[in-house]
Amino acid sequence: MGGAKIPVDLILSKLAEDAKQAHERARRASDVLFEDLETSIATTPYDVVWREDRVKLKHYRPRGEITLKTPLLVVYALINRETMLDLQPGRSVVQRFLDDGVDLYMIDWGYPSRKDRFLTIDDHVNGYIDGAVDYIRQEHGLDKINLMGICMGGAFCVMYSALHPEKVKNLVTTVTPTNFDTDQGLLHIWMKELDVDRMIDTFGNMPGDMMNFGFLLLNPARLMIDKYVGFAQNMDKKDFVENFVRMEKWIFDSPDVPGETFRQFVKDCYQKNLLIQSKMKLGGKRVDLQKITMPLLNFYGLYDHLVPPAACELLTSRVGSRDTEDICLKTGHIGIYVSSRFQEQFAPKIVRWLKERDGAEKAGGRAARAKSTAQRGKGTRAKGAAQRGKATKAQRGKGAKTAAKSSR
């Protein structure tokens, strides 16, 4: 009985066909890569309306009628940049909000320098975020505004809403870690064992490039091999190449994180899990989640390898609000914001949710706000890097805020 024969002719035919297709793809790719590509990101017009130190407040220019009475402030993480929410025309959370009548503000954290190494979480939450919130409240004559936080910025918004509930009308958290006592995902496992004191004492600020490298190591096969194999297979498609370059621009635009902020976030959150237990303290005050009595909408991703569901889903059961909602989308950490499929579920849901809770707010506190703003202008944060260098955290001192309107 004869053995099975190897179909050599079929194998050679297939190889020849593959080679022809590869040659044709390479020819088309050459045409794409040598023509002009549109890879700009964050192109939606805005004005810088307030700034302090490296931090700017962006106010996006309306694209139509503003139908939401209460403005929305978006707070992104200190890691990477808020430009991810406006990555490309037609696939932009920013543009979705504007098209649906949202009066939109966003914090740009800028790029920390050596003098920022002693800034703490308290400086960011009770300093920069509070300053931006007060500017918007005064500008619109409101006691409360809507607040939306993303990832680490969402954790900051949770802290802010617990400490200043009288200033927040509605709170939206997206892929926001609040419960760090989980072994879902390598990041939480690594952070529990990280010698953060040695790292920050060595570097000063936490280098953005080092954080990016750590994120790549969480899933090297997908993030360092599959991604570029996919690019090679699709580099003859102009839209794909442009979107790929936009995403690469965003990924590798990685500011450093102020050293003391990073140290405190790792210790108090990842290693001690104080936030979800209402045991964390900022500026000498306890962050009591029961003080969060405003409506809360909490988004997270089922397949998020950075902030897994277990890190997000406890929040709504720990706050004092009776109006809470959890939404788990079947996507990852970034897909919520850049996937065309999930954008249909994400931004429109937030707008509907906010409009349902957009009752008129009294502006009875305007005189008190004016007094508070005047006091703030006399000094709320230490400006002297030399003084901060002698302490373990930033000291409050004199420094005037400037509300400078400038076109982008």
N, C-alpha and C positions, 0 to 999 in steps of 0.2 A: 504493500500500500504506500503510495507516494506521499511525501510531506507537503504541507501548504506552501505554495509558491509566493514569494514576495512580489507584489505588483509594482515592479520597478518603473514601468512606463507611466503608471498613475502618479507615483511619487515625483518623478521628473516633471510630469505635466503640471502638477500642483506647484512645485518649486518655480517653474518658469512663469506661471500665472502670478505667483506672489511677487516675484522679482519685477515683473512688468508693472504691477500695481504699486510697488514701493517706488519704482522709478518715476511713475506718473505723480505719486503723492509728493515726492521730493521736488519735482518740477513746479507743481502748484504751490508748494510751501515756499520755494524760492521767490515766486512772484509775490506771495503774501508778505514775507518777511522784509522784502526790499522796497515795498511801497509804503506810503505814509499810513501809520497806524494811529488811531485815536485811543489813547490810554490814560487820559486825564481822569483824576478822581476828585470828588468833592467840588463839583462845578456849580451847585445851586447857589445863587447870590445870597449874601448875608451882610450885615453890618456888625462891627465890633462896638458894643454899646457900653461896656464896663470892663475894667481890667484892674488887676492888682498883682504886682510882682510878675510872674511868668503866666498867670492865669487870665484868660479872656472869656468874656461872655458874648456868644454869637446870637444875633437875632435874625432869623431868616425872613427875607422879604416875601410877603404874601403873594400867592399865585392867583388868588381870587378872593371872594368874600370870606371874611373870618366868621365862622358860624359857631365856634366854641367860645363862650364868654370868658372862660378862665384859661389863661395862658399855660403852656406846658414847658417845664424845664427838664431837659434830658441831661443826665450825668453819666458819662462813660467811665470806664475803668482807667486807672493810671497806666495800665499795661496796653501797648499799642495805642491807636488813636481813634477818635470819634469819627474820622472820615469813612470808616466802614459803613456807617449808616447812610452814606451818600456816595456809594461806590461807583455807580454809573447811571446815566439817564435811563429811565424806564425800569430800573431795578434799584430803587432808592427809597428807603424808609422815610427819609426827610421829605422827598417829593410827595409821597403818599399822604403824609400828615398835612402838608400844605394844600394839596388838592382837596382834602376833606375838611378844610376850613379851620385848621389848628393854628393858633398864634404860637409859633415855635421858637424856643430859646435852647441853646446848648452850650455847655461848658467845654472849653478847649484848655486842657491842662498844660499845654506847652511842653517845653523840654527843660527838665530840672538841671541845674548846674551844681557845682560843688557847694555853693552857699546854701543850697536847699536841703542839704543832707540831714539837718537837725529838725526839719519840719515833721510833725507827728500827724497821726490820724485826726487828732483834735484840731490841728491847724487847718486841715482840709475840710472837715465837717463843720465845725463851729466858726471857722474863719472864712475860707473861700466860698463854700456852698452857701453859708448863711449870708454872706455879702451879696452873692448873685440873687438869692431869693429876695432879700430886702430891696434890691434895686428894682426887680420886676414888680414887687408889691407896690412900691412907691410910684413907679411909672404908670401902673394901671389903677391905682387907688383901691387896692384890694387887701384884705387881711390874709387871704389864703390863695395859693396857686397849686396847680397840679405838678406832681413830681414823678419822674420816671428814671430808674437807675438800671444800669447794665453791668453784669458781672461784679467786679470789685466796686464799681460805682453804685451798683444796686445795694451792696452791703452798706456803703456810706449813706445812701438814702434811707435805709432802714434805721441806721443810727440817728440820722438827722430827724426823721419823723418821730422817733421816740423822745428825742430831746426838745423838739420844737413842734409839737402837734398842732399848736395854734396857728401855724403858718402853712400847713399842708392840707389841701382840700381832698385830693385823691392821690393814692400812691400806686405806682405800677412798678413791679420788679420783674426783670427778665434775666434768665440764666444767672440768678443771684445766689451765691453761697451764703448760707446762714447757719447751717448745721455741719460742722466739720468733723464730727465723730462718725466717720464712715470709711470703709476700706474699698469702696467702689472707685476704681480709677487709681493709677499709679501716682498721680499728683498728690493726693491726700496721704498716701502711704509714705512718699518721699518727704513731704513737708513735716511730718511728725518727727522724723529723725534728723532734720536739717540743723546743722550748727550755725544758726543765723547770726549769732554774736560774732563768731569768727569771720563770717562772710562780710558783714557790714563793717566791722572794725578794719577789715582789709581794704575793701573797695570804697567805702564812704557811701555812695549811692549804689543801688543794685543795678548793674549794667543791663541794658535792654538786650544786647546781643547774647549775653549769657542766658537770660530768661528764654529767648527764642530758641537757643540750642537745647535747653532743657525741655521745651515743649515738643521739639522735633524728636527727642529721645523717647517721649511717651508712646509714640507709634511710628518708629523709623521706617518700617516697610511701606506704610501708606503715605507718610508725609515726605519721605526722601527718595522713594523709588517709584511707587505707583503713580505719583503725581506727574513725574517727568516722563514716564512711559506713556501716560495718557496724553501729555503734550506732544510727544513724538508722533503719536497716532492721529493727532488732530491738528497738526501745525499747518495744514493746508486750508484750514477754515479760518477766515479773517475774524469773525465774531469770537470764536473760541480763543484765538491768540490774544485779541484785545482784552477779553475778560481775564485771561490767565495773567497777563502783565499787570492789569489793575490790581488783582488779588496779591500778586507778588510785591507790588509797591506798598500795599497796606501792611502785609505781614512783616516786611523788613523795615518799616518805619516804626522803630521801637524805642521810644524815649526811656531813659533810666527812671527808676522809681526812687524818690527820696529815701535815704537809708533808714532813718528812724521810723518812718511810716511802714516800710517793708518789715523791719524787725518786729514792730508791734503787731502787725497783721499776722505774721507767722506765729508769734508767741501766743497772743491773746485769742486768736481765732483757730488756726490749724492745730496748735499744740494744746491749748487749754479749753477750747470750744466755749468761750465765755459768752458770745453774742446770743446764741439761741437760748442760753440759760438765764438771760437778763442779768448777767454778772459783770459785763464789760463796763469800764468807766472811761469817760472822756471829759477832760477839764474838771475832774473831781466829781462829776455827776454820773450816776448809774444809768446805763442804757436799758431802761425797763420796757420790754416789748408790749406790756399791757397798756402803755401810754399811746400805742398806735391804735387809735379808735376811728380813724378815717377809713373809707372804703379801700380795699386792697385787692389788686389783680396781680396774680403771680404766674408768670410763664417760665417753663423750663423744657429742656430737650431730653427725650427718652434715650438718645444715643450720644449724649454729651460726655466726652471722655475727660473734660477739664472740670466741669461742675455737674456731676451726675445727679439724677433725680433725688437720691437720698440726701444730698446737700441742700436741696431747695424745698422739698415738699412739707417739711415740718413747720415752716414759717406761719402759714395761715392758722394753724392750731395754737400758736403761742402768742398771737397779738390780741389786743383787747377789742378789736373791731368785730362786729357781727356781720358785716358786709364784706365777705371775702370770696375769692374764686381762684382755683388752681386750673391751669391749662397746660397739659403736657403734650407737646408736639413730637411727632416721630421723626426727629432730625437731630443734628449735632449742635455744637456750641455756636457756630457761625451761620449754619443753614437757616436759622430763624430769620436772619436779617438779609441774606443775599440770595436765597433760593426763590425763584419766581413763584413756585408752587406755594411755599409757606408764607410769602409776603401777602398772598390773598387771604390768609387766615390771621396774620399777625397785626399789621397796622390797622386794617379796617375794624377788627375786633376792639382794639384799644380805643379808637375814635368813638365807636358806638357805645362802649362802656362809659367813657368819659361824658358823652353827651347825655346819657341817661341820668347822670349825677351832676349835671351842670346848672344847678339852681343858682339864683342870684345870691351873691355874698354881700353882706353889709360892710361898709368901709368905715366903721366906727372908730377904728384904731389909727386913723391917718395922723392925728396930732401926736400920738404916742410914737408912731413910726418916724415922723419927722424929727422928734427929739432923739430917738434911738439912732437915726442916721447921723445927726449932728455929733452925738457922742462917739459914734463909730469913727467919724472923720477925725476926731482928736487922737485916735490911736487904738488899734485892736491887736496889733501883731508886732513883734520885735523885728526891726529891719536890720539890725546889726549882726552880721555873720560872726563877728568876733565874740559878741555876747553869747550867741547860740553855741559857739564852739566850746565855751566853758561849761555848758550845761548838758544834761542828757536829753533834754527836749527843748523845743522852741519856747522862748519866754514872750509874754505879751508886752508890748511896748508902744512906742508912738510910730505912727505911719499913716499917712492920709491915703484914702482910697480915691481913685479918680474914675469918674464916669465919662469916658471919652468916646464920643461917637465918631467913627471913622469908617469910610467905605472900604469894602474888601479890595 
